[in-house]
Amino acid sequence: MSTATYSLFVTGTDTEIGKTFVSAALLRGLARAGLRAAAMKPVAAGAYERDGVWHNEDADQLDAAASVLLPSAMRTPFLLKEPAAPHIAATLEGVTLDMARIVQCHGEACERADAVVVEGVGGFRVPLTATQDTADLAVALNLPVVLVVGMRLGCISHALLTAEAIAARGLTIAGWVANRIDPAMTFAQENIDTLREHLAAQFGAPLIGVVPHMSGAQAAALAELAAEHLNIDALLARLDALAPAFEPLSSL
């Protein structure tokens, strides 16, 4: 039986919208709240070798932000070398992305930490196999979802479509984060206000933070700064309220 007090699944409106960055900020915020926070990046595509060990930049960034380090095979059960969509990279490498293995690793991670942040790969519907995608993984893990919205032109439609897909799988959005990836975006606040209203009214999803555009520092320092813009107390209260609906699944 999993023992972590909190666990959540982080997804985004697209790739390259700061999902790893926000996940790292969540880890720092949870650690600030006194929780032993661990990270999982179950599927990572794009690896490099250093001192005989294969690494993934996103996974390393999460490790740097976590207060509890998991064994690499538990943190990332499937580390693929090719920087491509995971099902393509897995096919090239002759790997089957086994969801049951990911669920098992998550259960083991929950035994080591008070909070586990699970970062998905790409957007919410990225294929993992011929028949399963990232949405299926979120369902298999049975976790509340944090939606990262990359604030740029078109983000309103992308966010609402993703929220609909999450709800269609029977999952709950614990909250969403507006990540200011485009510092030149016009009417950014108006877009945030529109999404705040629609996501709350249609999905009961609160805004838990607006992360400003950041650059010019190391990833770990940026995650620490970004954590200051997240309302971790509100997120934890929301997760507490949702807890009865997210008992760990005993099997797939």
SVG drawing of the C-alpha trace seen along z (x, -y; Angstrom):
<svg xmlns="http://www.w3.org/2000/svg" viewBox="-19 -43 52 49">
<polyline fill="none" stroke="black" stroke-width="0.4" points="0.0,0.0 1.3,-3.4 2.1,-5.6 2.8,-9.0 0.5,-11.7 0.3,-13.4 0.9,-12.5 0.0,-14.3 0.4,-14.0 1.7,-17.1 0.6,-17.5 0.7,-20.4 -1.0,-22.0 1.8,-21.1 5.5,-20.2 8.1,-22.9 5.7,-24.9 7.7,-24.5 6.2,-21.4 9.5,-20.2 10.2,-23.7 6.9,-23.9 7.2,-20.4 10.6,-21.4 9.0,-24.5 6.3,-22.3 8.9,-20.0 10.7,-23.0 7.4,-24.3 6.5,-21.0 9.9,-20.7 9.5,-24.2 6.2,-23.0 8.2,-20.4 7.4,-17.5 9.9,-14.9 9.3,-15.4 10.3,-13.0 10.1,-13.2 9.1,-10.7 9.6,-11.2 8.3,-7.7 9.1,-8.1 11.9,-10.4 13.0,-10.5 16.4,-12.0 19.4,-10.9 23.1,-11.6 26.0,-9.6 28.2,-11.0 30.8,-9.0 29.2,-5.8 25.7,-6.7 22.8,-7.7 21.1,-10.9 18.0,-12.9 18.1,-16.7 14.5,-16.9 15.0,-14.0 18.2,-15.6 16.4,-18.9 13.7,-17.2 16.3,-15.4 18.0,-18.7 14.6,-20.1 13.6,-17.0 14.4,-16.6 14.2,-12.8 16.2,-11.2 14.8,-8.0 17.0,-5.4 17.2,-6.3 15.4,-3.2 12.5,-4.0 12.4,-7.7 12.5,-7.0 11.6,-3.4 11.9,-4.1 14.8,-6.2 14.9,-6.4 18.0,-7.7 16.3,-9.2 14.9,-12.7 11.6,-11.9 8.0,-11.1 8.2,-8.3 6.4,-5.6 8.7,-6.3 11.9,-6.3 10.6,-3.1 10.1,-1.3 13.5,-2.3 15.1,-0.8 12.9,2.3 11.4,1.2 7.8,1.8 6.5,-1.0 5.0,1.1 2.4,-0.8 2.3,1.8 6.0,1.3 5.4,-2.5 2.6,-1.9 4.8,0.4 7.6,-2.2 5.2,-4.8 4.0,-2.7 7.6,-2.1 8.3,-5.9 5.3,-6.6 6.9,-4.5 10.0,-6.7 8.5,-10.2 5.6,-12.3 4.9,-13.7 5.5,-12.4 5.4,-14.7 4.9,-12.6 5.7,-14.5 4.1,-13.2 5.7,-13.4 4.6,-16.0 0.9,-16.8 -1.9,-14.8 -2.6,-12.6 1.0,-11.7 1.0,-8.0 3.1,-5.6 2.2,-2.4 -0.1,-1.5 -3.1,-1.4 -2.1,-3.6 -1.2,-7.2 -0.2,-9.5 -3.8,-9.9 -4.0,-6.2 -1.0,-6.4 -2.6,-9.2 -5.7,-6.9 -3.6,-3.9 -1.8,-5.9 -5.2,-7.3 -3.8,-10.7 -5.2,-14.3 -3.7,-16.4 -1.9,-19.7 -2.2,-21.4 0.6,-23.6 -0.6,-26.2 2.1,-27.8 0.9,-31.4 1.2,-32.2 -1.2,-32.9 -3.7,-30.0 -3.3,-28.9 -7.0,-29.3 -8.2,-26.7 -5.3,-24.4 -6.0,-24.6 -9.7,-24.1 -9.3,-21.1 -6.7,-19.6 -9.0,-20.1 -11.9,-18.4 -9.6,-15.4 -8.6,-15.1 -12.3,-15.2 -13.3,-12.7 -10.9,-10.2 -12.7,-10.6 -9.7,-12.5 -9.8,-15.7 -7.7,-18.8 -6.3,-19.7 -5.2,-23.1 -3.5,-24.8 -0.4,-27.0 -0.1,-29.8 3.6,-29.8 4.6,-33.0 6.8,-31.4 6.3,-34.2 7.3,-37.5 6.0,-39.5 2.5,-38.0 -0.1,-40.7 -3.1,-40.6 -1.5,-38.0 -3.4,-39.0 -6.7,-39.0 -5.9,-35.5 -5.2,-34.3 -8.4,-35.9 -10.4,-34.2 -8.9,-30.8 -9.3,-31.3 -13.0,-31.9 -13.6,-29.0 -11.4,-26.4 -13.0,-27.1 -16.6,-27.2 -16.4,-24.1 -13.9,-21.9 -13.6,-23.3 -9.9,-23.8 -8.3,-26.7 -5.4,-28.8 -2.5,-27.9 0.1,-30.2 1.3,-32.5 5.0,-31.9 6.7,-34.9 9.1,-34.5 12.5,-33.7 16.0,-33.3 19.6,-34.0 20.2,-31.6 20.7,-27.9 17.7,-25.7 17.8,-24.9 17.8,-28.6 15.0,-29.3 12.9,-26.5 13.4,-28.0 12.3,-31.4 9.3,-30.0 8.2,-28.1 7.5,-31.5 4.8,-32.1 2.9,-28.9 0.3,-28.7 1.4,-25.3 -0.9,-25.7 -3.9,-26.0 -2.8,-23.0 -2.3,-20.8 -5.7,-21.8 -7.2,-20.9 -5.4,-17.6 -6.7,-16.9 -10.2,-17.5 -9.8,-15.2 -8.0,-12.4 -11.0,-10.1 -11.5,-9.9 -7.9,-9.0 -7.2,-5.8 -4.3,-3.9 -5.4,-1.3 -4.5,2.2 -4.3,3.3 -4.6,2.1"/>
</svg>
